[in-house]
Amino acid sequence: MTPAIVTPEQWQQIHQALIWFWAFLACVVAFAANMLVAYAIIPSLVSTRDLPAKINAIRPILFALAAVFFLAALYAFVNIVNGIQVLYEIWPRRWI
């Protein structure tokens, strides 16, 4: 199966899809970090009294921030799926 010649417009679409991919990756890492800190690290450190109990007030902010990153990751994922449609123009057959 020989791919078609890639036009400059298709390269631009591939470029945009890759940008959305890296944005998706960054959002997933930020979501996971916020959830880890808010759901596991802070409660553990507060229960062992390594952190003062008033630090628990930060947890809702971290959960809200995690929700924002989750929604941003969903948005980036949808844009990735839409952006990789150009690959079907380059390789018209999906199965060998």
C-alpha positions as a printed NumPy array, in Angstrom:
array([[  0.   ,   0.   ,   0.   ],
       [  1.574,   3.241,  -1.15 ],
       [  0.574,   6.45 ,   0.617],
       [ -0.611,   9.433,  -1.376],
       [  1.54 ,  12.521,  -1.774],
       [  1.174,  14.728,   1.271],
       [  0.107,  18.275,   0.444],
       [  1.054,  21.365,   2.479],
       [ -2.528,  21.577,   3.787],
       [ -2.305,  18.014,   5.032],
       [  1.009,  18.759,   6.732],
       [ -0.714,  21.668,   8.465],
       [ -3.505,  19.351,   9.653],
       [ -0.946,  16.834,  10.921],
       [  0.872,  19.664,  12.701],
       [ -2.366,  20.768,  14.399],
       [ -3.175,  17.191,  15.434],
       [  0.266,  16.842,  17.018],
       [ -0.178,  20.109,  18.91 ],
       [ -3.503,  18.818,  20.261],
       [ -1.806,  15.529,  21.175],
       [  0.81 ,  17.297,  23.296],
       [ -1.886,  19.484,  24.884],
       [ -3.832,  16.313,  25.705],
       [ -0.765,  14.75 ,  27.287],
       [ -0.083,  17.857,  29.39 ],
       [ -3.712,  18.019,  30.554],
       [ -3.741,  14.343,  31.546],
       [ -0.516,  14.736,  33.529],
       [ -1.839,  17.877,  35.249],
       [ -5.153,  16.132,  36.029],
       [ -3.358,  13.126,  37.502],
       [ -1.008,  15.279,  39.569],
       [ -3.867,  17.31 ,  41.051],
       [ -5.878,  14.188,  41.851],
       [ -2.853,  12.507,  43.422],
       [ -2.088,  15.471,  45.643],
       [ -5.723,  16.159,  46.593],
       [ -6.903,  12.575,  47.029],
       [ -3.849,  10.764,  48.386],
       [ -0.902,  12.884,  49.469],
       [ -2.616,  15.64 ,  51.464],
       [ -4.928,  13.305,  53.45 ],
       [ -2.029,  10.978,  54.199],
       [  0.228,  13.763,  55.423],
       [ -2.571,  15.344,  57.474],
       [ -3.453,  12.007,  59.115],
       [  0.183,  11.478,  60.139],
       [  0.317,  15.111,  61.322],
       [  3.175,  15.963,  58.991],
       [  0.959,  18.762,  57.66 ],
       [ -1.445,  20.913,  59.664],
       [ -5.158,  20.107,  59.344],
       [ -5.904,  23.486,  57.761],
       [ -4.156,  22.276,  54.579],
       [ -7.299,  20.201,  53.926],
       [ -8.907,  23.465,  52.806],
       [ -6.755,  23.335,  49.653],
       [ -8.239,  20.002,  48.546],
       [-11.47 ,  21.388,  46.987],
       [ -9.405,  23.843,  44.955],
       [ -7.209,  21.015,  43.69 ],
       [-10.28 ,  18.912,  42.84 ],
       [-11.759,  21.833,  40.884],
       [ -8.474,  22.343,  39.083],
       [ -8.369,  18.626,  38.278],
       [-11.88 ,  18.877,  36.82 ],
       [-10.786,  21.775,  34.612],
       [ -7.82 ,  19.777,  33.345],
       [-10.061,  16.752,  32.756],
       [-12.451,  18.812,  30.628],
       [ -9.513,  20.328,  28.758],
       [ -8.165,  16.823,  28.113],
       [-11.542,  15.756,  26.708],
       [-11.591,  18.803,  24.442],
       [ -8.05 ,  18.083,  23.24 ],
       [ -8.922,  14.421,  22.633],
       [-11.893,  15.36 ,  20.458],
       [ -9.638,  17.674,  18.458],
       [ -7.068,  14.889,  18.065],
       [ -9.71 ,  12.518,  16.711],
       [-10.917,  15.179,  14.286],
       [ -7.354,  16.072,  13.314],
       [ -6.18 ,  12.583,  12.451],
       [ -8.894,  12.193,   9.826],
       [ -6.3  ,  13.556,   7.405],
       [ -4.466,  10.245,   7.697],
       [ -7.314,   8.58 ,   5.798],
       [ -6.632,  10.964,   2.925],
       [ -2.964,   9.958,   2.907],
       [ -3.611,   6.222,   3.371],
       [ -7.051,   5.625,   1.854],
       [ -7.312,   1.97 ,   2.903],
       [ -7.843,   1.308,   6.584],
       [ -7.081,  -2.407,   6.365],
       [ -4.314,  -4.05 ,   4.434]])
